[in-house]
Amino acid sequence: MSDGDQAPGSAIKRFLRDKLAVNRAVGYMLITRGWQFFAAPVTIYLIYKFFGEDLQGYYYLFHSLLAAQIFFELGLNHILSLLASHEWSHLKFNEAGEVIGEQRAFERLSTISQFGDRWYRFMLLLFLPGLIIGGLIVIQNPDQPTSFWKFPWVVAVVLNAISLTYQPRLAVLEGCNQVTTVNFVRMFQAVIGSLVVWTAILSGWGIWTVAAANSVRLGWEIFLVNFRYRTMFKSLKSNSETDRFSWKDEAWPLQWRLAIQSIGGYFSSYFFIPVIDQFYGKAAAGRMGMTWSIVSNLQAASLSWVQTRMPEFGMLVAKRKIAELEQKMLRIGAISVSLFLSAGGAFVAGVWLLTYFNSDAANRFLTPGQVGFLVLATLFLQLSWVMHSYVRLFKKDPFLLQNVISASITGISAVYFGRHYGVTGIVVSYFLISICYTIPVSSWLLLAHRKTIKPHDDASSEKPSA
């Protein structure tokens, strides 16, 4: 069959592969995000139909507080994935699903995996009481009986805590270039999770819907780690830890920086909802929560192009193929940012149409102008995220001071401008910080890092593929 006679499906596959750099891992994640994009309007409609404005506020406030899991992960997920990717370049699976290959790399990967398990088990002891008590303090509302939200909150935290213990192994899996399988499972997780949420809302479960959704997430993580990759982790655990890997020397210099920045990341995103709740109540927090959930989902979908290739990029660094790395990352990063800009613009237009036609649904979102500033701020932050990811592939992180300053300014601005100028004050200050500070400083630090890459790194690289 000639090129001109090839089936339309083949042409579409070639376009996705060659023009948009869509591989199977990205494809599964895109299906997941596509489902979430389809499911989000259904969920939003059901929340609008069956939740009052205050209950909507509780729903998104729960999600924003559960995101405080960042304070306990302390950037370790990214570190585990990065370190595993460097070792996996010398390893593979045998037919039984066990890890085999270079002995030194195997021992190091085993140590990395076991350290991650210990770290998260320790964090579990802090996570449970810390988040339960913190939530009981923040969520309290004199207009609602405590029993309305207290028990659902405790159950949601317990489920999240158990899920926390599975995060290190999921990170190791992604670092071992198993992103395709992980994303395949997450695709089913997203579909079933949405169906459970819809069923819970229609059945009148109210705020218990959050706990129901968390139980689905935990169930799929148990399946992936304890069943699908049971042999892999059993083979890694059978190997006693060695001194071939020094966490203090190789990982901690990067992790403590990521930890501080992860904490700062909370104040740059999820912190807005509790602030609005404290000043303007559950209904206003619900509008911010629903708007932010859509913007963050659009960003997550567009970041799929970069995130699913981080193990591949890590292996290129390990092999010192710097020219090929930069060529691929520049292209993938441009696709990611462009897609978010397009999707974000469509969302702003959608909210404007709801407002123009005086739809009651418009009252559940921020105003079109506020949404526009939020989308633009997120766009610039996504661009800076791509820059940061490139540098961190080299086990370096010069962004600590920048991110601490950015998070501090963002948190302080959210409280000050939110109190005096409402939601508009928060989103406009968020936008100004991203364009006037985050982007210029990130660009400067990226260029400074590139100057430290020695010329012979490229000389030893293979010629990039066309």
C-alpha positions, 0 to 999 in steps of 0.5 A, a space after each residue: 500500500 502506498 503512502 497515499 493509500 494508507 488507512 486514515 487511522 495510520 495517518 492519525 497515528 503518524 501525526 500524533 507520533 511525529 508532530 505532537 510526540 505522543 507515545 503510548 505513555 502520553 497517549 494513556 495519560 491523554 486519555 485519562 485527562 480526556 476522560 477527566 475533561 469529559 467527566 469534569 462538566 458532569 461532576 460540576 453539573 452534579 455538584 451544581 444540581 445537588 450541592 448547595 454553595 456551602 457544600 460545594 465550598 466544603 467539597 473543595 476545601 477538603 481537597 485543598 487541605 488534603 493537598 497538604 500531603 505535600 508537607 509530608 512528601 517533601 519532594 521525595 517522589 521526584 527524587 526517587 523517580 529521578 534516581 531510579 531512572 539513572 539506575 534503570 539505564 543499566 537494568 531490565 526485567 527478566 521473564 518472571 518480572 524480576 529486576 536483573 542487570 548490572 549488579 551495582 545498579 541493582 544494589 543501588 536501586 534496591 537501596 533507593 526503593 527501601 529508603 523510600 519505603 522507610 521514609 514514607 512510613 515515618 511520615 505516616 506517623 506525622 501525617 495522620 494526627 497533623 492533618 486531622 487536627 489541622 483540618 478540625 481547626 480550619 474547617 470548623 463552621 459555627 453555622 454547621 454541626 460538627 458531625 456534618 463534616 468531622 467524620 467524613 474528614 477523618 475517614 478521608 485523611 486516613 485513606 490518604 494516609 494509607 495511600 501515602 505509603 504507596 507513593 515511593 513505589 509508584 515513583 520508583 516504577 515511573 523512574 524504571 520507565 514503567 510510565 506506560 503501565 502506570 498511566 494505563 492503570 491510572 486511566 481506569 482509576 480515573 474512569 472508575 473514580 468519576 463513576 463512584 463520585 457521580 454515584 455518591 453525589 446522586 445517592 446523597 452522600 454529600 461530603 462523604 463523596 471525597 472519601 469515596 473518591 479517595 478509596 478508589 485511588 487507594 484500591 488501584 494503587 494497591 493493585 499496581 504495587 501489590 499485584 501487578 509489580 509484586 515480583 519486581 518489588 520482592 526482588 528488590 527487597 530481597 537484596 540487602 541494602 549496601 553502601 554503594 548509594 549515599 543518600 546524604 551525598 547524592 540525594 539530600 542536597 537536592 531533596 532538601 531544596 525540593 522539600 522547601 519548594 514543595 511546601 512553597 508550592 502549596 502556598 502558590 496554589 492550594 492556599 488560596 481556597 482556605 484564605 478565601 474561606 476564612 475571609 468570605 465563607 464556604 460559597 466563595 471558596 467553592 467558586 475558587 475551588 471549582 475554577 482552580 480544579 479545572 485550570 489545574 486539570 488542564 495544566 496537568 493534561 498539558 504537562 503530560 508530554 513532559 512528565 511522562 518523558 522524565 525517565 527518558 530524559 534522565 537516562 539521556 543525562 546519565 549517558 551524557 547525550 546533552 544535545 539530544 536531551 535539549 532538542 527533545 525537551 525544547 520541542 516537548 516543552 513548547 507543545 506542552 505550553 501551547 496546549 495549555 494556552 489553547 485549553 485555558 483560552 477555551 475555558 475563559 471563553 466558556 465562563 464568559 458565555 455562561 456569564 453573557 447568557 446569565 446562566 445560574 451556573 456562572 455563579 459557581 465559577 470566578 468571573 471571566 476576568 478573574 479566570 483569565 488572570 488565573 490561566 495566564 499566571 498558571 501558564 507562566 508557572 508551567 513554563 518555569 516548571 519546564 525550565 526547573 525540570 531540565 536543570 534538576 535532571 542534572 541533580 542540581 537545583 539552583 531554584 531554592 531561593 527563587 521559589 522560597 521568595 516566590 511562595 512567600 510573596 504569593 502567600 502574603 499577597 493572597 492574605 493581604 490582597 484577598 482580605 482587602 480586594 477579594 478574589 480579584 486581588 488574589 488572582 491579579 497579584 498571582 499573575 504579576 508575581 509569575 510574569 514579573 518575578 518567576 519567569 525572569 529569574 527562572 530564565 536567568 538561572 537556566 542560562 547560568 546552568 547551561 554555561 556549566 555544562 562542559 563542552 565534552 558532554 556534547 562531544 561524547 553524545 550521539 548525533 540526535 535522531 531526526 
